[in-house]
């Protein structure tokens, strides 16, 4: 993952670890322009990781950044 995704992942991990779901939502919405339903999915996916590290969180964020192809 790139340094940018790792930076986003570190910040998101920090917010979730401090039980700041509201700030996590605001971070995802303002910085990355994710809609609320996608924010919920990202936060849920990160919260349920067995090994929460920067690379795993960056992969989750990247997964939701990719446009869905019908």
C-alpha positions as CSV (number, residue, x, y, z in Angstrom):
1,X,0.0,0.0,0.0
2,X,1.1,3.5,-0.6
3,X,2.2,5.9,2.1
4,X,-1.1,7.9,1.6
5,X,-3.3,4.8,2.3
6,X,-1.1,3.9,5.3
7,X,-1.5,7.4,6.7
8,X,-5.3,7.3,6.2
9,X,-5.3,3.8,7.8
10,X,-3.3,4.9,10.9
11,X,-5.7,7.8,11.5
12,X,-8.8,5.7,11.1
13,X,-7.3,3.0,13.5
14,X,-6.6,5.8,16.0
15,X,-10.2,7.1,15.9
16,X,-11.8,3.7,16.1
17,X,-9.5,2.6,19.0
18,X,-10.6,5.7,20.9
19,X,-14.3,4.8,20.3
20,X,-14.7,7.9,18.2
21,X,-17.1,6.6,15.7
22,X,-18.5,10.0,15.0
23,X,-15.0,11.4,14.2
24,X,-14.2,8.3,12.2
25,X,-17.4,9.0,10.1
26,X,-16.4,12.7,9.7
27,X,-12.9,11.7,8.7
28,X,-14.0,9.3,6.0
29,X,-16.7,11.7,4.8
30,X,-14.6,14.9,4.6
31,X,-11.3,13.6,3.6
32,X,-12.3,10.8,1.3
33,X,-15.9,11.7,0.4
34,X,-17.4,8.3,1.3
35,X,-21.2,8.2,1.7
36,X,-22.5,7.2,5.1
37,X,-23.4,3.6,4.2
38,X,-19.8,3.0,3.0
39,X,-18.4,4.7,6.1
40,X,-20.4,2.2,8.2
41,X,-19.0,-0.7,6.2
42,X,-15.4,0.5,6.6
43,X,-15.7,1.1,10.3
44,X,-17.4,-2.3,10.8
45,X,-14.8,-4.1,8.8
46,X,-11.9,-2.4,10.6
47,X,-13.6,-3.0,14.0
48,X,-13.8,-6.7,13.3
49,X,-10.2,-7.3,12.1
50,X,-8.4,-10.0,14.0
51,X,-5.0,-8.3,13.3
52,X,-5.7,-4.5,13.1
53,X,-2.6,-3.0,11.4
54,X,-2.0,-0.3,8.9
55,X,-1.8,-2.6,5.9
56,X,-5.0,-4.4,6.6
57,X,-6.9,-1.2,7.2
58,X,-5.4,0.4,4.1
59,X,-6.6,-2.7,2.1
60,X,-10.2,-2.2,3.4
61,X,-10.1,1.5,2.5
62,X,-8.8,0.7,-0.9
63,X,-11.5,-1.9,-1.4
64,X,-14.2,0.6,-1.0
65,X,-12.5,3.2,-3.2
66,X,-12.7,0.9,-6.2
67,X,-15.7,1.5,-8.3
68,X,-18.1,-1.4,-8.7
69,X,-18.2,-2.8,-12.2
70,X,-21.6,-4.3,-13.2
